[in-house]
Amino acid sequence: MRKVFPRVARCAVFFIAIIFLALPCFAAESTSDVPVDKAMKEQLRQEIMGKQATATADDEYVIGYRDIVYVEIYGEGSMEVGAEGPASSATVNTEGGDDFIRGRGAGAEVRMDGRLSLKHIGDVYVVGMTLTQLADYLKKVYSSIYESPSVTTTLVQSNSRQYTMMGQIKSPGLFHLDFPLSVVKAVAKAGGFTEWANSEVTIIRQPNSLVASSNEGAEKKRTNIHL
């Protein structure tokens, strides 16, 4: 008897956050501690690169839940509660584990309530800030403790940007989004298609929201493509 297999889209890619930037690693100083302003740097970049330069640079990274952020004040060291040394690269574990978060290394984790716990000032809400905005904010907060503090913020590890691979692929599951990713690379990272898959891929992008829910918020954008 002839076997019949349905010809349907067998792979879906869910983007929890908008793809903008690559890791590692992002860092920022408070703007008052940087003598060269953003406009001048952009003008000089355009002059150097000429026609090769894009019209505008990528947007800054926006801090999300479970990101690992290192905060340092010049001359005072890390502001992480319990920190004893400088920031270091986090150890990466195999993706798809039960906890699905990689080794933390140095730095404070943004908790599920969107806050970091830092020395002397306690909890601060950071979700939705860029690293530069966070450095400016903390400079003002720490000015009540230190005289003219020079604050540096570094993204040690991004855990808030993830995507889901489902359907007729060899290794479905959750994956960290550490760099701009094409559909072909996403499929390859998940082990490729199974023998029953066809060439149609459905991409579902969450709305540009810091709190993404499968049942709430703006309507998701769905795109079908053929590989």
C-alpha positions as CSV (number, residue, x, y, z in Angstrom):
1,M,0.0,0.0,0.0
2,R,1.3,3.4,-0.9
3,K,2.1,5.7,2.0
4,V,0.9,9.3,1.8
5,F,2.7,12.0,3.7
6,P,1.1,15.5,4.1
7,R,2.9,18.3,2.3
8,V,2.7,21.0,4.9
9,A,5.1,23.5,6.3
10,R,7.2,21.6,8.8
11,C,9.5,24.2,10.3
12,A,8.6,27.4,12.2
13,V,11.0,30.0,13.6
14,F,9.8,32.2,16.4
15,F,11.8,35.4,17.1
16,I,11.2,36.6,20.7
17,A,13.2,39.8,20.0
18,I,14.0,41.8,16.9
19,I,17.3,40.9,15.4
20,F,19.7,43.9,15.4
21,L,23.1,43.2,16.9
22,A,25.8,40.6,17.4
23,L,27.7,39.3,20.5
24,P,30.1,39.5,22.1
25,C,30.5,42.1,23.5
26,F,28.8,45.4,24.2
27,A,30.0,48.0,26.7
28,A,29.2,51.7,27.4
29,E,30.4,54.5,29.5
30,S,28.3,57.3,30.9
31,T,28.1,60.0,28.2
32,S,29.4,62.7,30.4
33,D,32.7,60.7,30.7
34,V,33.1,60.5,26.9
35,P,34.6,63.7,25.4
36,V,33.6,62.8,21.8
37,D,29.9,63.0,21.1
38,K,27.9,60.5,19.0
39,A,27.3,62.9,16.1
40,M,31.0,63.5,15.6
41,K,31.8,59.8,15.7
42,E,29.1,59.1,13.1
43,Q,30.3,61.9,10.8
44,L,33.8,60.6,10.9
45,R,32.7,57.0,10.3
46,Q,30.8,58.2,7.2
47,E,33.9,60.1,6.0
48,I,36.2,57.2,6.4
49,M,33.9,54.5,4.9
50,G,32.4,56.7,2.2
51,K,29.9,54.8,0.0
52,Q,30.6,51.6,1.9
53,A,29.0,53.1,5.1
54,T,25.4,52.3,5.8
55,A,23.1,55.3,6.2
56,T,22.8,54.7,9.9
57,A,24.6,52.3,12.3
58,D,22.7,49.5,14.1
59,D,20.6,50.5,17.1
60,E,22.1,50.0,20.5
61,Y,21.5,46.8,22.4
62,V,18.4,46.9,24.7
63,I,18.7,45.1,28.0
64,G,16.2,42.3,28.5
65,Y,15.3,39.7,31.1
66,R,18.0,37.2,32.2
67,D,20.8,39.2,30.5
68,I,24.1,39.2,32.4
69,V,25.3,42.8,32.9
70,Y,28.6,43.9,34.4
71,V,28.7,47.3,36.1
72,E,32.0,48.9,37.2
73,I,33.0,52.2,38.7
74,Y,36.5,53.3,37.9
75,G,38.7,53.0,40.9
76,E,36.0,51.1,42.9
77,G,35.7,47.9,40.8
78,S,32.6,45.8,40.2
79,M,29.3,46.9,41.7
80,E,27.9,43.3,41.5
81,V,26.8,42.1,44.9
82,G,29.3,39.6,46.1
83,A,31.7,40.2,43.2
84,E,35.4,39.7,43.8
85,G,37.1,40.2,40.5
86,P,36.8,41.7,37.0
87,A,34.3,40.6,34.3
88,S,35.2,37.4,32.4
89,S,33.6,35.5,29.5
90,A,30.8,33.3,30.5
91,T,31.1,29.6,29.9
92,V,28.6,28.3,27.3
93,N,26.7,25.2,28.0
94,T,25.0,23.0,25.4
95,E,21.8,24.7,24.2
96,G,18.4,23.1,24.9
97,G,19.2,22.2,28.5
98,D,16.6,22.1,31.3
99,D,17.4,25.6,32.5
100,F,18.4,26.9,29.1
101,I,20.7,29.6,30.4
102,R,24.4,29.5,29.9
103,G,27.2,29.8,32.5
104,R,26.9,33.2,34.1
105,G,30.6,34.2,34.6
106,A,31.0,37.6,36.2
107,G,28.2,40.1,36.2
108,A,24.7,40.5,37.6
109,E,21.7,38.8,36.1
110,V,18.6,40.8,35.2
111,R,15.9,39.0,37.2
112,M,12.4,38.2,36.1
113,D,11.2,41.4,37.7
114,G,13.6,43.4,35.4
115,R,16.0,44.5,38.1
116,L,19.7,44.2,38.9
117,S,21.0,44.1,42.5
118,L,24.0,46.4,42.9
119,K,26.3,47.4,45.8
120,H,25.2,50.4,47.9
121,I,22.1,51.2,45.9
122,G,20.2,47.9,46.0
123,D,17.7,47.0,43.2
124,V,17.5,49.1,40.0
125,Y,15.1,48.5,37.1
126,V,17.0,48.2,33.9
127,V,14.9,46.3,31.3
128,G,14.3,48.5,28.2
129,M,17.5,50.6,28.7
130,T,20.5,50.6,26.4
131,L,23.9,50.1,28.0
132,T,24.6,53.9,27.5
133,Q,21.3,54.8,29.2
134,L,22.1,52.5,32.1
135,A,25.5,53.9,32.5
136,D,24.1,57.5,32.6
137,Y,21.4,56.5,35.0
138,L,23.8,54.7,37.4
139,K,26.2,57.6,37.2
140,K,23.5,59.9,38.6
141,V,22.5,57.3,41.3
142,Y,26.0,56.7,42.4
143,S,26.8,60.4,42.5
144,S,25.1,60.4,45.9
145,I,27.8,58.0,47.1
146,Y,30.9,58.7,45.0
147,E,32.3,62.0,43.7
148,S,32.0,62.2,39.9
149,P,31.9,58.4,39.4
150,S,33.0,57.0,36.0
151,V,30.5,54.2,35.2
152,T,31.1,51.4,32.7
153,T,28.4,48.9,31.8
154,T,29.1,45.7,29.8
155,L,26.9,43.1,28.4
156,V,28.6,39.9,29.4
157,Q,25.9,37.6,28.0
158,S,22.6,38.0,26.2
159,N,20.0,35.5,27.3
160,S,16.9,37.5,26.5
161,R,17.1,37.1,22.7
162,Q,16.0,33.6,21.7
163,Y,14.2,31.9,18.9
164,T,12.3,28.6,18.6
165,M,12.7,25.9,15.9
166,M,9.8,23.5,15.4
167,G,8.6,21.0,12.9
168,Q,10.4,18.5,10.7
169,I,14.0,19.4,11.7
170,K,16.5,17.2,13.4
171,S,17.0,19.2,16.6
172,P,13.9,21.3,17.4
173,G,14.1,23.5,20.5
174,L,15.1,26.9,21.8
175,F,18.3,28.7,20.7
176,H,20.1,31.8,21.8
177,L,20.2,34.6,19.2
178,D,23.8,35.9,19.5
179,F,24.2,37.4,16.1
180,P,22.1,38.3,13.0
181,L,20.9,35.0,11.6
182,S,19.6,34.0,8.3
183,V,16.8,31.3,7.9
184,V,19.3,29.0,6.2
185,K,21.7,29.3,9.1
186,A,18.9,28.8,11.7
187,V,17.9,25.6,10.0
188,A,21.5,24.4,9.7
189,K,22.0,25.1,13.4
190,A,19.1,22.9,14.3
191,G,20.6,20.0,12.3
192,G,18.8,20.6,9.0
193,F,15.5,19.2,7.7
194,T,14.3,15.6,8.2
195,E,13.6,13.5,5.2
196,W,9.9,14.2,5.4
197,A,10.2,18.0,5.3
198,N,9.3,20.1,2.3
199,S,10.9,23.4,1.3
200,E,8.4,25.7,2.9
201,V,9.4,27.5,6.1
202,T,7.1,29.7,8.2
203,I,8.7,32.5,10.1
204,I,6.7,34.1,13.0
205,R,8.1,37.3,14.5
206,Q,6.9,38.6,17.8
207,P,5.8,42.2,18.0
208,N,8.5,44.6,19.1
209,S,7.7,44.3,22.7
210,L,9.9,43.8,25.8
211,V,7.4,41.4,27.2
212,A,6.5,38.9,24.5
213,S,3.6,36.6,25.0
214,S,2.2,34.0,22.6
215,N,-1.4,35.0,23.5
216,E,-1.1,38.8,24.2
217,G,0.0,42.0,22.6
218,A,0.1,43.1,19.0
219,E,-0.6,40.7,16.1
220,K,2.4,38.6,15.2
221,K,3.9,38.9,11.7
222,R,3.9,35.6,9.7
223,T,6.0,35.0,6.6
224,N,6.2,31.9,4.4
225,I,9.3,31.3,2.3
226,H,10.6,28.4,0.2
227,L,14.2,27.2,0.5
